[in-house]
């Protein structure tokens, strides 16, 4: 089956779908016609760790990267650290970034700021 999709083996297919394309286990199951449990078993059998909420976490990462890129920083942690070191409030950072203050504070907490 994975050969029809252009993959040499199941591990390559799962790596592409789950880790490169950030597809959920449910999406992989729907594409292949296998159950969610079968996909989870295949991931484990091939030594691949399941990523819960793969698509949402990738979207979050992309959103954070976009904010950092817009202001010339390598990542969101560097951006937030710079603004806080300059004495900016969370509200001012959120306004500049165009993101909710709660979102900004969560990224800061994740970065250890």
Helices and strands as residue ranges (DSSP letters): H 10-14, I 15-20, H 25-32, H 36-45, H 54-70, H 76-85, H 90-97, H 101-110
